[in-house]
Amino acid sequence: MRVIEVLGSGCQKCQLLEEHAREAVAIAGVEAEVRHVRDMAEIASRGILQTPGLAIDGRVVSAGRVPSAAVIAGWLAA
Amino acid sequence: MTTLVAERIRLPFWLVVFGGVFLWVVAWLLNAPLADWVAFELLGLEAGTPAGDAVAFFLYDLPKVLLLLTGVVTVVAILRSFVSPDRVRRSLAGRGALPGTAAAAGFGVITPFCSCSAVPLFIGFVEAGVPLGVTFAFLVASPMVNEVALVLLWGLFGPGIALAYMAAGLAVAIGAGLVIGRLGLERWVEDYVWTVHATAGIAGIRPTPEERVRDAWHSTREIVRRVFPFVVLGIAIGALIHGFVPTDAVVAIGGTDNPLAVPVLVALGIPLYANAAATIPIVEVLLAKGLPIGSAIAFMMAVTALSIPEFVILRRVLKPRLLVVFAAVVAAGILVVGYGFNFLFA
């Protein structure tokens, strides 16, 4: 079971990233849970300066951008 | 529609970029003759008449500003994808007060800022050992001085006002940063901020060139869509002023200088939380009504730098007292700029 975390304040881009993450799970065909972390202290302590951030299995893979679902699916497969 | 999109994706990436740049240059070169042709040939208006000049001005200026905005915002967005806030933060951590504050204000101009990122950014800076004053210089400069504001000022009012706005914005950010740094207000930062310790940062999967350009283009489209109505309104007002308001009237009204104009405009600007684009039409009218340039710039700065939603967000990391000090210092800086410019350009 993989864990994808969207780290964001609930801004527009954060919502979009969550959608992309869910699409990516479907594309990659893996078992994964998508979570949305909204606690600012938690987000900052993960080393993210610009929201939205994206973490896969606890590892932050992007910040301040909205990667496409296909790109996220690639990361999930890697 | 779907086939069109599918075909577009199949085009080689560099061909799309090259085609886009080519179209931009062609549009830029054709703009002036096309505007004249539409106004004077197609619509049959006469050059030299108020209506003719106003329409020609509108038809020329609207594409000009939109082209400038699209071009500059895209290029800046691509460039800024190479500047990570993480690197900015590391380079700010070990500097002295003045160089650190000045560098922070400069970084504030080039880094993107969305008030939704203010809190993690603030915690991240402080956590990395960036002094409080330096952090604030960044927080002030970032929303106030940015490429969208500069392009619009440059396109509508000329390079003088654009550069004056940038210089003044940097001065306010640096001044506010130095003052806040000197006051030693660390105890008024919310206590939990000091307990945050960042674990390993971003694993850093670097975006490809194609992704950088694609991201930049997406953000450009979003920005242009958001500011478009204000740009149209601003240029329409500008066209009317250009065509119909005689200069004598402007000079006559401009003679009445109100010493309280600057603080009143700054106070008016606080509840008007908007992007720089939205203030352009207002600033245009103010300038045309003979309001001095300093007052107009102060108003614009108050709108972009002193915003209630941003204060609400920053309240999560700042105790109320520090929030008040922050607002007061920035407001004071804006007042100094307003009076200073009015005095210099009187």
HADDOCK unambig.tbl for C-alpha pairs under 7 A between the chains (distance, minus, plus):
assign (segid A and resid 9 and name CA) (segid B and resid 116 and name CA) 6.58 0.50 0.50
assign (segid A and resid 11 and name CA) (segid B and resid 116 and name CA) 6.68 0.50 0.50
assign (segid A and resid 40 and name CA) (segid B and resid 119 and name CA) 6.78 0.50 0.50
assign (segid A and resid 40 and name CA) (segid B and resid 120 and name CA) 6.15 0.50 0.50
assign (segid A and resid 41 and name CA) (segid B and resid 196 and name CA) 6.67 0.50 0.50
assign (segid A and resid 43 and name CA) (segid B and resid 120 and name CA) 6.62 0.50 0.50
assign (segid A and resid 44 and name CA) (segid B and resid 120 and name CA) 4.82 0.50 0.50
assign (segid A and resid 44 and name CA) (segid B and resid 123 and name CA) 6.21 0.50 0.50
assign (segid A and resid 44 and name CA) (segid B and resid 124 and name CA) 5.86 0.50 0.50
assign (segid A and resid 44 and name CA) (segid B and resid 198 and name CA) 6.67 0.50 0.50
assign (segid A and resid 45 and name CA) (segid B and resid 196 and name CA) 5.75 0.50 0.50
assign (segid A and resid 45 and name CA) (segid B and resid 197 and name CA) 5.46 0.50 0.50
assign (segid A and resid 45 and name CA) (segid B and resid 198 and name CA) 3.93 0.50 0.50
assign (segid A and resid 45 and name CA) (segid B and resid 199 and name CA) 6.20 0.50 0.50
assign (segid A and resid 46 and name CA) (segid B and resid 198 and name CA) 5.42 0.50 0.50
assign (segid A and resid 46 and name CA) (segid B and resid 199 and name CA) 5.64 0.50 0.50
assign (segid A and resid 46 and name CA) (segid B and resid 201 and name CA) 6.49 0.50 0.50
assign (segid A and resid 47 and name CA) (segid B and resid 124 and name CA) 6.93 0.50 0.50
assign (segid A and resid 47 and name CA) (segid B and resid 198 and name CA) 5.14 0.50 0.50
assign (segid A and resid 47 and name CA) (segid B and resid 199 and name CA) 6.31 0.50 0.50
assign (segid A and resid 47 and name CA) (segid B and resid 200 and name CA) 6.64 0.50 0.50
assign (segid A and resid 47 and name CA) (segid B and resid 201 and name CA) 4.50 0.50 0.50
assign (segid A and resid 47 and name CA) (segid B and resid 202 and name CA) 6.55 0.50 0.50
assign (segid A and resid 48 and name CA) (segid B and resid 120 and name CA) 6.65 0.50 0.50
assign (segid A and resid 49 and name CA) (segid B and resid 85 and name CA) 6.66 0.50 0.50
assign (segid A and resid 49 and name CA) (segid B and resid 117 and name CA) 7.00 0.50 0.50
assign (segid A and resid 49 and name CA) (segid B and resid 120 and name CA) 5.12 0.50 0.50
assign (segid A and resid 49 and name CA) (segid B and resid 121 and name CA) 4.46 0.50 0.50
assign (segid A and resid 49 and name CA) (segid B and resid 124 and name CA) 5.94 0.50 0.50
assign (segid A and resid 50 and name CA) (segid B and resid 117 and name CA) 5.26 0.50 0.50
assign (segid A and resid 50 and name CA) (segid B and resid 120 and name CA) 6.75 0.50 0.50
assign (segid A and resid 50 and name CA) (segid B and resid 121 and name CA) 6.40 0.50 0.50
assign (segid A and resid 51 and name CA) (segid B and resid 117 and name CA) 5.51 0.50 0.50
assign (segid A and resid 59 and name CA) (segid B and resid 203 and name CA) 6.72 0.50 0.50
assign (segid A and resid 60 and name CA) (segid B and resid 202 and name CA) 5.07 0.50 0.50
assign (segid A and resid 60 and name CA) (segid B and resid 203 and name CA) 5.72 0.50 0.50
assign (segid A and resid 61 and name CA) (segid B and resid 202 and name CA) 6.04 0.50 0.50
assign (segid A and resid 61 and name CA) (segid B and resid 203 and name CA) 5.39 0.50 0.50
assign (segid A and resid 61 and name CA) (segid B and resid 204 and name CA) 5.87 0.50 0.50
assign (segid A and resid 61 and name CA) (segid B and resid 205 and name CA) 5.97 0.50 0.50
assign (segid A and resid 62 and name CA) (segid B and resid 202 and name CA) 6.77 0.50 0.50
assign (segid A and resid 62 and name CA) (segid B and resid 204 and name CA) 6.60 0.50 0.50
assign (segid A and resid 62 and name CA) (segid B and resid 205 and name CA) 6.85 0.50 0.50
